[in-house]
Amino acid sequence: MTNVRNAAPGSRERTRSLAKAYTASLTGTALEWYDFAVYSAAAAVVFPVLFFPESDPLTGALLAFSTYAVGYLSRPVGGIVFGRLGDKIGRKKVLVITLLLVGIATFLIGVLPTYDAVGPLAAVILVLLRFAQGVGVGGEWGGAVLLSSEFGTPQRRGFWASAAQVGPPAGNLLANGVLAVLTLMLTDEQFLAWGWRVAFLLSALLVAFGLWIRLALEDTPIFRAIEQSGDRPEAPIKDVFRLEGRGLLAAILCRLAPDILYAMFTVFTLTYGLTQLGMERSQVLTATLIGSAFQLALIPLAGWISDLVNRRLLYGIAAVAAAVWPFVFFLMIGGGSMPLFVLGVVVGLAIHSFLYGPQAAFITEQFSPRLRYTGSSLAYTIAGVFGGALAPVIFTALLSATGSWVAPAIYLAVAAVLTIVGVLLGRNPQHAEDEEYLEVLSSSRAGSAATES
């Protein structure tokens, strides 16, 4: 059987394609998570004032986080629609559509009139645009992961698939960096009046760059091989549930702890730092900024390590750490120390990196190549509803009901246990599945070369 490393016509062309795929995967998800991170920060400090002014502060926060959750609840729609298309018409075409959808929705949020201008209609439009963002991201993730990993070798899938995983901290870094600069440069009145809009409007530049990269890239070798072999599924969603249900369950459960852990250290800590510790907005944003900067290196490192050791074992160890660290973190910051707050967020996001880095490879490996986009998208989006969508609301409600950080920490620990169950249910990499399809592509090239000669 032809080695996967020889799947491309030449090493130089293969390297260029792989570099483009890695960049396209990273930049696209970075844009979409920039959008989501800007929204998350705005939901914590801006939207309760501008879109829910008649509510008390706690209710306003809950309502703002509810609109945040809409972006997750709409993801399964994107996963179903675009996941199916990704296995039928190709990864590249779908990724261009999802990029445009998220970018346009985010830009429109930046020009959205507030409650003072149009009354309750402002909140309705905000939720609709948030829904559109979620649909786009729901279809984006599975394709972005496959774009980079299917140009790489199966033996290094952990590293190459991590390109899409670097997108969230990169987007979070950009978003919180912009917000931190705006917070420092503007007064509170200026920031609430128009400063927050700047962060949303900047997404137009990122959309243009992302489209330029993606439109210049061909589809993945795996999809082209599936296309040539005539093995594209007719009913991919039905096939995933009928043929690969265990893999779907394992992939869903493995996402719960990372999603909830990320929500705790990028969203909930904003509210906790402001309301419980009396910190300044710039301080809590800076902590998230530093933690995200470390993730830029830690996520691909974790993906690379997962190629060298058993990926499931590494994932399980990180899940145990995710269950334990919040208890340590909240005890550390009880005195309101800024250095300890920053350290705690950095460690929390470092643990998240060792879950999130290998996650993309682990999820895609639960499905056969012909159903990989659909299966991965369904797992990602369904888990997002029960993980990231509800986590900020549940954190806030638990804190309000108990007045203590213990209940939110226990909530995360339970999610970590479920993630460990998912890891135990999952399967190890099946490299031969990719190699069989790439053999078809290699044979086709060889036949074309013989005909031309």
C-alpha positions in Angstrom: 0.0 0.0 0.0 1.2 3.5 -0.9 2.5 5.4 2.1 0.4 8.4 3.0 3.4 10.6 2.8 3.6 10.0 -0.9 0.0 10.9 -1.5 0.9 14.3 -3.0 2.7 14.5 -6.4 5.8 16.1 -4.9 7.1 16.9 -1.5 7.3 20.6 -2.3 3.7 20.8 -3.5 2.5 18.7 -0.6 4.3 21.0 1.9 2.7 24.1 0.3 -0.8 22.5 0.4 -0.3 21.4 4.0 0.8 24.9 5.0 -2.2 26.5 3.2 -4.6 24.0 4.8 -3.1 24.7 8.3 -3.4 28.4 7.8 -6.9 28.2 6.4 -8.1 26.1 9.3 -6.5 28.3 11.9 -7.5 31.6 10.5 -11.1 30.6 9.8 -11.8 29.3 13.3 -9.8 32.2 14.8 -12.2 34.6 13.1 -15.3 32.8 14.3 -14.0 32.5 17.8 -13.0 36.2 17.7 -16.6 36.9 17.0 -17.8 34.6 19.8 -15.3 35.9 22.3 -16.3 39.5 21.6 -19.9 38.5 22.1 -19.0 36.7 25.3 -17.3 39.7 26.8 -20.0 42.0 25.7 -22.6 39.7 27.2 -20.9 40.1 30.6 -20.3 43.8 30.6 -22.3 45.6 27.9 -25.5 43.8 26.8 -27.2 43.8 30.2 -27.0 47.6 30.2 -27.8 48.3 26.5 -30.3 45.6 25.7 -32.0 44.7 29.0 -32.0 48.0 30.9 -35.2 47.3 32.9 -33.7 44.3 34.6 -31.8 44.1 37.9 -28.0 43.4 37.5 -28.3 39.6 38.1 -31.2 39.1 35.8 -29.5 41.3 33.2 -26.5 39.0 33.4 -28.7 35.9 33.1 -30.5 37.3 30.1 -27.3 38.3 28.4 -25.8 34.9 28.9 -29.1 33.4 27.6 -28.4 35.2 24.3 -24.9 33.9 24.5 -26.4 30.4 24.8 -28.4 30.9 21.7 -25.1 30.8 19.7 -24.6 27.3 21.0 -28.2 26.0 20.8 -28.2 26.9 17.1 -25.0 25.0 16.4 -26.7 21.7 15.8 -28.6 23.3 13.0 -25.3 24.2 11.4 -23.9 20.7 12.2 -26.8 19.0 10.5 -27.0 21.2 7.5 -23.3 21.8 6.8 -22.0 18.5 8.2 -24.1 16.6 5.7 -23.0 18.9 2.8 -19.4 18.6 3.8 -19.5 14.8 3.2 -21.5 15.2 0.0 -20.1 18.3 -1.9 -16.7 18.8 -0.2 -15.0 20.5 2.7 -13.8 23.6 1.0 -17.2 24.8 -0.4 -18.9 24.5 2.9 -16.1 26.3 4.8 -16.4 29.3 2.5 -20.2 29.5 3.2 -19.7 29.2 7.0 -17.0 31.9 7.1 -19.3 34.4 5.3 -22.3 33.6 7.5 -20.4 34.2 10.8 -18.6 37.3 9.6 -21.7 39.0 8.2 -23.7 38.3 11.4 -21.0 39.7 13.6 -20.6 42.8 11.5 -24.4 43.4 11.8 -24.2 43.1 15.6 -21.7 46.0 15.5 -24.3 48.3 13.9 -27.3 47.0 15.8 -29.5 49.7 17.4 -29.9 49.4 21.2 -33.0 49.3 23.4 -33.1 53.1 23.7 -33.5 53.3 19.9 -35.9 50.5 19.0 -37.1 49.1 22.3 -37.4 45.3 22.7 -36.9 44.7 19.0 -33.2 45.3 19.6 -33.0 42.2 21.8 -34.9 40.2 19.2 -32.5 41.1 16.4 -29.6 40.4 18.7 -30.8 36.9 19.3 -31.4 36.3 15.6 -27.9 37.4 14.7 -26.5 35.3 17.5 -28.4 32.3 16.1 -26.8 32.9 12.7 -23.4 33.0 14.3 -24.1 29.7 15.9 -25.3 28.0 12.7 -22.1 29.1 11.0 -19.8 27.9 13.7 -21.7 24.6 13.9 -20.8 23.9 10.3 -17.3 25.3 10.5 -15.5 23.3 13.1 -15.8 19.8 11.5 -14.6 21.1 8.2 -11.8 23.2 9.6 -10.4 20.2 11.5 -10.6 18.0 8.3 -9.1 20.7 6.2 -5.8 20.5 8.1 -5.8 16.9 9.3 -6.7 15.3 5.9 -3.9 17.2 4.2 -1.5 15.8 6.8 -0.6 12.2 7.6 -2.9 10.1 9.8 0.1 9.4 12.1 0.4 13.1 12.9 -3.3 13.9 13.0 -3.1 15.1 16.6 -0.8 18.0 15.6 -2.4 18.9 12.2 -5.9 18.7 13.5 -4.9 21.1 16.3 -4.8 24.0 13.8 -8.5 24.4 14.2 -8.2 24.2 18.0 -5.7 27.1 18.0 -8.5 29.2 16.6 -10.4 29.7 19.8 -7.5 31.0 21.9 -6.2 33.1 19.0 -9.7 34.6 18.5 -10.1 35.0 22.2 -6.7 36.7 22.4 -7.6 39.1 19.6 -11.0 39.9 21.0 -9.9 40.5 24.6 -6.9 42.4 23.4 -9.1 44.7 21.4 -11.5 45.1 24.3 -8.7 45.7 26.8 -7.3 48.5 24.6 -10.7 50.0 24.1 -11.3 49.8 27.9 -8.0 51.6 28.6 -8.4 54.3 26.0 -12.1 55.1 26.5 -14.2 56.2 29.5 -17.0 53.9 30.6 -19.5 56.2 28.9 -17.7 56.1 25.6 -17.2 52.3 25.7 -20.9 51.8 26.3 -21.9 54.4 23.8 -19.9 53.2 20.8 -16.5 51.6 21.8 -17.8 48.1 22.0 -19.1 48.3 18.4 -15.5 48.7 17.1 -14.6 45.2 18.1 -17.5 43.7 16.2 -16.9 45.8 13.1 -13.3 44.7 12.8 -14.5 41.2 11.9 -14.9 42.4 8.3 -11.1 42.5 7.9 -10.7 39.0 9.2 -13.4 37.7 6.9 -11.6 39.1 3.9 -8.3 37.5 4.9 -10.0 34.1 5.7 -11.8 34.1 2.3 -8.6 34.8 0.5 -6.8 31.8 2.1 -9.7 29.4 1.6 -10.6 30.2 -2.0 -7.0 29.5 -3.0 -7.0 26.0 -1.6 -8.2 22.8 -3.2 -10.3 20.2 -1.4 -8.6 17.6 0.8 -7.0 14.5 -0.6 -9.3 12.3 1.4 -12.5 13.9 0.0 -11.1 13.8 -3.5 -10.4 10.1 -3.1 -13.9 9.5 -1.7 -15.3 11.4 -4.7 -13.3 9.4 -7.2 -14.2 6.1 -5.6 -17.9 6.9 -5.8 -18.2 6.3 -2.0 -19.9 9.6 -1.0 -22.8 8.8 1.4 -26.4 9.4 0.2 -27.8 9.8 3.7 -24.8 10.7 6.0 -26.8 11.7 9.0 -28.8 8.5 9.0 -25.6 6.5 8.5 -23.9 8.1 11.4 -26.7 7.2 13.8 -27.2 3.7 12.3 -23.6 2.6 11.8 -21.4 4.7 14.2 -23.6 5.5 17.2 -21.0 4.5 19.7 -18.4 6.8 18.2 -20.9 9.6 18.2 -21.7 9.1 21.9 -18.0 8.9 22.8 -17.3 12.1 20.8 -20.1 14.0 22.5 -19.1 13.0 26.0 -15.4 13.8 25.4 -16.4 17.5 24.7 -18.3 18.2 27.9 -15.5 18.9 30.3 -13.4 21.0 27.8 -16.4 23.2 26.9 -17.4 23.8 30.6 -13.8 24.3 31.7 -13.4 26.9 28.9 -16.6 28.7 29.9 -15.4 28.8 33.5 -12.1 30.4 32.8 -13.1 32.8 29.9 -16.7 33.8 30.8 -17.6 33.0 34.3 -14.3 34.4 35.8 -15.2 37.7 34.2 -18.4 37.9 36.2 -16.9 36.4 39.4 -13.9 38.7 39.3 -16.1 41.8 38.9 -18.9 41.0 41.3 -17.3 38.8 43.9 -13.7 40.1 44.1 -14.3 43.7 43.2 -11.7 43.7 40.4 -11.6 46.1 37.5 -12.8 45.1 34.1 -9.3 45.6 32.6 -7.8 43.2 35.2 -10.1 40.3 34.5 -9.7 40.8 30.8 -5.9 40.8 31.1 -6.0 37.5 33.0 -7.9 35.8 30.1 -5.6 37.5 27.6 -2.4 36.0 29.2 -4.0 32.6 29.5 -5.0 32.6 25.8 -1.5 33.6 24.8 -0.1 30.5 26.5 -2.7 28.4 24.7 -1.4 29.4 21.3 1.7 27.2 22.0 0.2 24.7 24.4 -2.6 23.5 22.1 -0.4 22.4 19.2 2.1 21.0 21.7 -0.6 18.9 23.3 -1.8 17.7 19.9 1.8 16.7 19.0 2.3 14.9 22.3 -0.9 13.0 21.7 0.7 11.6 18.5 3.6 10.2 20.5 1.6 8.7 23.3 -1.8 7.1 23.7 -4.2 9.9 22.9 -7.0 8.6 25.0 -4.7 8.3 28.1 -3.5 11.8 27.7 -7.1 13.0 27.4 -8.2 11.1 30.5 -5.4 12.6 32.6 -6.3 16.1 31.5 -9.9 15.4 32.4 -8.9 14.5 35.9 -6.9 17.7 36.2 -10.0 19.7 35.0 -12.1 18.2 37.8 -9.5 19.1 40.5 -8.2 22.5 39.5 -11.3 24.7 40.1 -11.3 23.8 43.8 -7.6 24.9 44.0 -8.3 28.0 41.9 -11.2 29.5 43.9 -9.3 28.9 47.2 -6.3 30.7 45.7 -8.2 33.8 44.7 -10.3 34.2 47.8 -8.2 37.1 49.0 -8.6 39.0 45.7 -4.9 38.7 44.7 -4.4 39.8 41.1 -1.2 37.7 40.5 -2.9 34.6 41.9 -6.0 35.3 39.8 -3.8 35.5 36.6 -1.9 32.3 37.6 -5.1 30.4 38.2 -6.6 31.4 34.9 -3.4 30.5 33.1 -3.3 27.0 34.7 -7.0 26.5 34.0 -6.5 27.3 30.3 -3.3 25.2 30.2 -5.4 22.2 31.4 -7.9 23.1 28.8 -5.2 23.0 26.1 -4.3 19.4 26.9 -8.0 18.5 26.4 -8.6 20.7 23.4 -5.4 20.0 21.5 -6.0 16.3 21.1 -9.8 16.7 20.9 -10.1 17.3 17.2 -8.1 14.2 16.3 -9.9 12.1 18.9 -13.3 13.1 17.6 -12.6 12.6 13.9 -11.0 9.2 14.6 -14.4 8.0 16.0 -15.8 8.1 12.4 -15.0 6.5 9.1 -13.6 9.0 6.4 -16.8 9.0 4.3 -18.9 10.1 7.4 -16.3 12.1 9.1 -17.6 15.6 8.5 -21.2 14.7 9.5 -20.2 12.7 12.5 -17.7 15.2 13.8 -20.1 18.2 13.3 -22.9 16.4 15.0 -20.7 15.5 18.0 -19.3 19.0 18.3 -22.6 20.8 18.1 -24.7 18.4 20.2 -22.1 18.5 23.0 -21.9 22.3 22.7 -25.6 22.5 23.7 -25.1 20.6 26.9 -21.6 22.0 27.6 -20.7 25.5 26.5 -24.3 26.7 25.9 -25.6 26.1 29.3 -22.4 26.5 31.4 -22.4 30.3 31.8 -26.1 30.3 32.8 -25.6 27.4 35.2 -22.5 28.9 36.7 -24.3 32.2 37.4 -27.4 30.5 38.7 -25.4 28.3 41.0 -23.5 31.2 42.4 -26.7 33.2 42.9 -28.4 30.3 44.6 -25.6 29.2 46.9 -23.4 32.3 47.2 -20.4 30.0 46.9 -18.0 28.8 44.2 -18.3 25.2 45.4 -21.4 24.3 43.4 -19.9 25.6 40.1 -16.7 23.6 40.8 -18.8 20.4 41.5 -20.7 21.0 38.3 -17.4 21.0 36.3 -16.2 17.8 38.2 -19.3 15.9 37.2 -18.7 16.9 33.5 -15.2 15.7 33.8 -16.4 12.3 34.9 -18.7 12.1 31.9 -15.8 13.0 29.6 -13.7 10.2 31.0 -16.6 7.8 30.2 -16.5 9.1 26.7 -12.8 8.5 26.4 -13.3 4.9 27.6 -16.0 4.3 25.0 -13.9 5.7 22.2 -11.7 3.9 19.7 -8.0 4.3 18.9 -6.8 5.7 15.6 -7.5 3.6 12.5 -4.9 4.8 10.0 -5.7 2.1 7.5 -9.0 3.7 6.7 -7.3 6.9 5.4 -4.6 4.9 3.6 -7.2 2.9 1.6 -8.7 6.0 0.2 -5.4 7.6 -0.5 -4.4 4.5 -2.4 -7.3 5.2 -4.7 -6.1 8.8 -5.3 -2.5 7.6 -5.8 -3.6 4.9 -8.4 -5.7 7.5 -10.2 -2.7 9.8 -10.5 -0.5 7.0 -11.7 -3.0 6.1 -14.3 -3.3 9.7 -15.5 0.5 10.0 -15.7 0.7 6.8 -17.7 -1.9 8.0 -20.2 -0.2 11.4 -20.6 3.1 9.7 -21.3 
